[in-house]
Amino acid sequence: MSSSSPSPTAQPDASPDALAAQNELPIESHPFLPFLPPNGRMLFLGSFPPTENRWCMHFYYPNFINDFWRIMGHLFFDDRQHFVIADEKRFDETARRIRRLKGNASDAFLEVVEATDISSLLAPMPHCNRIVTTGGLAGKVLCDTLGVKQLPKIGTFVHCPADTHALGRDIDFWRMPSSSRAYPLALDKKAEFYRLLFD
């Protein structure tokens, strides 16, 4: 999806003055390089990291109060505090450049200025046929890329044959619940959805 593609961002006030003010907001480029080990079989896509003052590490899902790494620790080590990065998982976001409409990382207030070129992420990962989105905005951007008309329900996937999109291979598009604590679901319940990816 190019930067000229319509943004999936919700725009609560689309008046000319509001749009002009929005266009004055700074555009941020993604701070991390994609994590793409060549033997990976699954690509996790979020939307965009929070502002740097909320980071506790320089890697994906850096906000200490985001539960992504706790979910992984719970699933693989029965220890929520054990952050894990396994060889067969890779990470990036669906947005390369964004505007923060409210100064935070809430999907509702991120404008995607330039979407990630997902085909370039898959190029070094010949065995990757599963893409997992971890939030609503990421899911909407991937829907656009794959030509999927409706977001899959949380905890389910849509099979996207290679001849229906431009990524060059069959893709299973999985949608998981957001790991943000703003998403109203207990960590154990979120982990049960994520467990489906590894069964």
C-alpha positions in Angstrom: 0.0 0.0 0.0 1.5 3.3 -1.0 1.5 6.5 1.0 -1.3 7.8 -1.3 -3.6 5.0 -0.2 -6.5 6.1 2.0 -5.6 6.0 5.7 -7.5 3.4 7.8 -7.3 5.8 10.7 -10.5 7.0 12.3 -11.0 10.7 11.8 -13.4 11.9 14.4 -13.4 15.5 13.1 -12.9 15.9 9.4 -13.6 19.6 9.2 -11.2 21.6 6.9 -9.7 23.4 10.0 -9.2 20.0 11.8 -7.6 18.4 8.7 -5.3 21.4 8.2 -4.2 21.2 11.8 -3.7 17.4 11.5 -1.4 18.0 8.5 0.8 20.3 10.6 1.5 17.4 13.1 5.0 15.9 12.7 5.4 12.7 10.8 7.3 10.0 12.6 9.3 7.2 11.0 9.5 3.8 12.5 12.4 3.6 15.0 13.2 -0.1 14.7 14.5 -2.2 11.9 12.4 -5.3 11.1 13.3 -8.4 12.9 13.4 -11.0 10.1 15.4 -14.2 10.9 15.7 -16.3 7.7 14.1 -19.4 9.3 11.0 -17.6 10.6 7.6 -19.1 9.8 5.4 -16.4 11.4 5.4 -12.6 11.1 3.8 -10.5 13.8 2.6 -7.1 12.8 1.5 -4.4 15.2 0.7 -0.8 14.3 3.4 1.5 15.8 5.4 1.8 19.0 4.5 4.4 21.7 6.6 7.5 22.2 10.1 6.8 23.3 9.6 8.0 26.9 7.4 4.9 27.4 10.0 2.4 26.2 11.8 0.0 28.5 13.8 -1.5 25.7 14.8 -0.8 22.1 12.8 -3.6 20.4 9.2 -4.4 19.5 6.5 -4.0 22.1 8.8 -1.8 24.2 6.2 -0.3 26.5 6.6 -2.1 29.9 2.8 -2.1 30.4 2.2 -3.7 27.1 1.6 -7.4 27.8 2.9 -8.9 24.5 6.1 -10.3 26.1 4.2 -11.4 29.2 1.8 -13.4 27.0 4.8 -15.1 25.3 6.4 -15.8 28.6 3.2 -17.3 29.9 2.8 -19.5 26.9 6.3 -20.8 26.6 7.7 -20.7 30.1 4.6 -20.5 32.4 6.2 -17.3 33.6 4.7 -14.0 32.7 7.9 -12.1 33.5 10.0 -14.2 31.1 10.3 -12.2 27.9 11.1 -14.5 25.0 12.1 -14.1 21.4 12.0 -17.5 19.6 13.7 -18.3 16.3 10.6 -18.9 14.3 8.9 -15.6 15.1 9.6 -12.2 13.5 8.4 -8.8 14.2 7.5 -5.6 12.4 4.7 -3.1 12.2 2.2 -2.3 9.5 3.2 1.4 9.5 6.6 2.9 8.5 5.6 6.5 9.0 2.7 7.9 11.1 1.2 11.0 12.6 0.2 10.8 16.3 -3.1 12.7 16.3 -3.3 12.8 20.1 0.4 12.3 21.0 -0.1 8.6 22.0 0.0 5.1 20.4 -3.7 4.4 20.4 -4.7 2.9 17.1 -7.7 5.3 17.0 -5.4 8.3 16.9 -2.6 7.1 14.5 -2.7 8.3 11.0 -0.8 5.9 8.7 1.2 8.2 6.3 3.2 5.3 4.8 2.3 1.6 5.2 5.0 -1.0 5.5 5.9 -2.9 2.3 5.0 -6.4 3.6 6.3 -8.1 0.4 9.8 -6.8 1.3 9.4 -8.2 4.8 8.5 -11.6 3.4 11.4 -11.7 0.8 14.1 -12.8 3.2 11.7 -15.3 4.9 10.9 -18.0 2.3 9.1 -20.3 4.9 6.8 -17.6 6.3 3.2 -18.2 5.3 1.5 -16.9 8.5 1.0 -13.2 9.3 -0.4 -12.3 12.7 -1.8 -8.8 13.5 -1.9 -7.7 17.2 -4.3 -4.8 17.0 -7.2 -3.4 15.0 -5.3 -0.8 12.9 -2.7 -3.4 12.0 -5.5 -5.7 10.9 -7.1 -3.1 8.8 -3.8 -2.3 7.0 -3.2 -6.0 6.3 -6.8 -6.3 5.0 -6.0 -3.6 2.4 -2.7 -5.4 1.5 -4.4 -8.8 1.1 -7.7 -7.6 -0.4 -9.6 -9.1 2.6 -13.0 -7.3 2.8 -13.6 -7.9 6.6 -11.3 -8.3 9.5 -11.2 -11.9 10.8 -12.7 -12.4 14.2 -10.2 -12.4 17.0 -8.6 -15.8 17.4 -9.3 -16.8 13.8 -7.6 -16.6 10.4 -8.4 -16.1 6.8 -6.6 -18.1 4.2 -5.4 -15.9 1.3 -4.3 -17.8 -1.8 -1.3 -16.3 -3.6 -3.4 -15.5 -6.7 -5.7 -13.1 -4.7 -3.0 -10.6 -3.7 0.5 -9.4 -4.5 2.6 -11.0 -1.8 3.6 -14.0 -4.0 2.6 -16.8 -1.7 -0.4 -18.3 0.2 -0.9 -16.4 3.5 -2.8 -17.3 6.6 -3.8 -14.0 8.1 -4.4 -14.4 11.8 -6.0 -11.7 14.0 -5.1 -11.7 17.7 -6.3 -9.4 20.5 -4.3 -6.3 21.2 -1.6 -6.9 23.9 -2.2 -3.4 25.1 -3.7 -3.1 28.6 -6.1 -0.7 27.1 -7.8 -3.7 25.4 -10.2 -5.0 28.1 -9.3 -8.6 28.4 -7.3 -10.4 31.1 -3.8 -11.6 30.2 -4.8 -15.3 30.6 -7.7 -14.9 28.2 -5.5 -13.1 25.7 -2.9 -15.9 26.0 -5.5 -18.5 25.2 -6.0 -16.8 21.8 -2.3 -16.5 21.2 -1.9 -20.2 22.1 -3.9 -21.1 18.9 -0.9 -19.9 16.8 1.4 -22.6 18.3 -0.9 -25.6 18.6 
